[in-house]
Amino acid sequence: MSHTDPEPTGDKPLSKRLEWLEPRAIDLVFRSAPPEKLFANVVRARRSHRFIATASLEEVARVVRETLKADFVGHGEKQGRKLKAVLSAGALHPVKAVILRRNQAPIVYDDSVDQFLSVHVRDAVAFEAFLRTCETVLPDANGHWVALIADSRNVRRLYSNHESLVWRDAGAVIQLMALSAEAQEMAFCPLGVLGGEIVAALLPGTPEIIPVGVVALGRKAGD
């Protein structure tokens, strides 16, 4: 066994909520999903799209929700653990999603209560830097950016050398989100950047919150 492999510590996980600035619950109405496709067809049809057209917030949020929705939230001895469609080491699911678009308030998906929250930006300079980075990497993507951040507190308490578990979970989320987007006939593209500016913009002074990737979501150009 490598000395960097995660090892259980025996501690119990914590379930502290992230302290967003002035979170406000918003109600989204989701339209009927496209007709179901065979899983094999979804997998084979999935492609990254660098040319992305604007989709509605509801369309983007539906992909995020289908990827990260918790079917079970643990309490008592299972506090801090969740059951989702996406894989997670230890069922801790540390990866969270923030939906972003220029001139719009950030939208956070709270998987513990299946609720979308509009939140305020704490650092406008960092927020602008995040948007510029995304627009530079994918200048032809006119959709929404989805920043993925990992709350490493529970994972760190339960495992030594916990970092590899966080990165494995992030990869699993990106893969399932890509398939969810294809199943819903949406365009998807990972950016290849971590998006660290968004943590500084929304949750400054929180080193346990780790940026783990950014993806673009929208309509397939020409649809």
Secondary structure, 3 states (H helix, E strand, C coil): CCCCCCEECCCCCCCCCCCCEEEEEECCCCCCCCCCCCHHHHHHHCCCCCCEECCCHHHHHHHHHHHHCEEEECCHHHCCCEEECCCCHHHCCCEEEEEECCCCCCEEEECCCCEEEEEECCCHHHHHHHHHHHHHHCCCECCEEEEEEEECHHHHHHEECCHHHHHHHHHHHHHHHHHHHHHCCCEEEECCCCCHHHHHHHCCCCCCEEEEEEEEEEEECCC
